[in-house]
Amino acid sequence: MSANQYAIGLDKTPANYVPLTPLSFLARSAAVYPDHVSTVYEGKSFTWAQTYTRCRQFASYLAARGIGEGATVAAMLPNIPAMNELHFAVPMAGAVLNTLNIRLDAPSIAFQLDHGGAKIILVDPEFSGVITEALKLMTGPKPFVIDVDDAAFKGGSRIGEIEYEAALALGDPAFEPRRPNDEWDAIALSYTSGTTGNPKGVVTHHRGAYLNAVSNILAGNLGQHPVYLWTLPMFHCNGWCFPWTIAAAAGINVCLRKVEPTKIFELIREHGVTHMCGAPIVYNVLINAPDAPKGKREKPVVGLIAGAAPPVAVLEGAENIGIKLTHVYGLTEVYGPASVCAEQPGWDDLSAAERARMKRRQGVPYPLEEAVTVLDPETMREVPRDGETIGEVMFRGNIVMKGYLKNEKATTEAFAGGWFHTGDLGVLDAHGYVIIKDRSKDIIISGGENVSSVEVEDILYKHPAVLFAAVVAKPDPKWGEVPCAFIELKEGAEATEAEIIAYCRERMSGFKTPKVVVFGPIPKTSTGKIQKYLLRNEVQSAKAISA
């Protein structure tokens, strides 16, 4: 057999192959659009050239401290310019960024800092208290603490050994960013909510971050120079990769410390915001705000919405205040959104209710994701496109994590059969669009935050009066879903709803605490297994998440 002529003398060289990394986006925008505004926040602004310089300075500072390949840098920050800069500065030093959920409690943070082996943590003064407590709870070496002051926040305290701007001043503005040797190198570490036991550390790579950043441009119709409002937390899957997306599109990052309707409407008007992202609760708050603008805008803000399937009222209401929503779906393991309810010609001519029904589906693969579909987990074959046959939603492609940190067993299970298993149950409609019907992992999405029913149940079972406990999602007009606890008390024991809620609130983050408690016998199988599907039916869980 003759040799393949296309394999002879046609090798990868530095001239024709460069590992993909989103660091390229920042370098390009700084070179091509140096004087264009990159970031605005509380009266201050930076250009792309300035942002590039600031990122190189901090990367230089990290390198001087010995932070490089394999090192983890954690951040407990709101949506301020420094948080955006870290998405470039940390990988420029060859390190991995671990953005912490600012709503977590101290024990959860301590676990993540220990498990990820954070060498450095950057802290906003608002979170100095919980981080101080978390550092005390750590069992391993404690990270070096850097404060990130914010004039827009009054309160808190400094707990670090140096402030961010002072660290920048020590760095070299001409520092040569370290590009990955392999695009498979890790760029970020993000933690899941932990459906059983401790949360898992999701490791993502430069290639996936690069590709999903571009996918966001294509799926969200960002074009060039978008004006992006940071309503989505940057700690959520690295802000769904949007720090890298906005750099690729040479847009403007309009930073926002806290979701406040009046402030949001003000920023939209002032800066001409074109795009934003968020969970249904964010849009719901805007729709119901007293000072919400009335009437459709000539050029509406494009809003990506994820989490529980958005209620029809939210999709319709958003249009009435000048925001056109596109539903996306994903998980931490697929860099945030990796599927989109791709809009088809003619949808705008449908009635509002029918258009909303079409737009609530989880959809089709992101432009640069290979596939998302519904498979029978036993045969690994795609289910019929009948809208009725239930299977498991699965992804495949370059926008899928490397795996779980220090957890080969979970990684192997997640990738069984050559697909990433989401644990979400769904169907395919006649057009091949995915529609989620249930969550096999019993995850509740409340206000865009994942809540593990198992974690809440573990707390409930520690209450002296509780015999059996089960937690399911209950539809909620504000949060999309909230935890609802069913409790069977021990014989002779007494407890009130207020007591149970207070008990949980003392032991976990507020968004995880049950909002409703139902007392009475809990249905079980003959072998004693709790029949959660009956409880879901009782509170109509499916109405919060299915079409």
Summary of the structure (lengths in Angstrom):
residues: 547
radius of gyration: 23.6
end to end distance: 55.8
largest distance: 84.3
contacts: 1907
relative contact order: 0.09
helix: 33%
strand: 25%
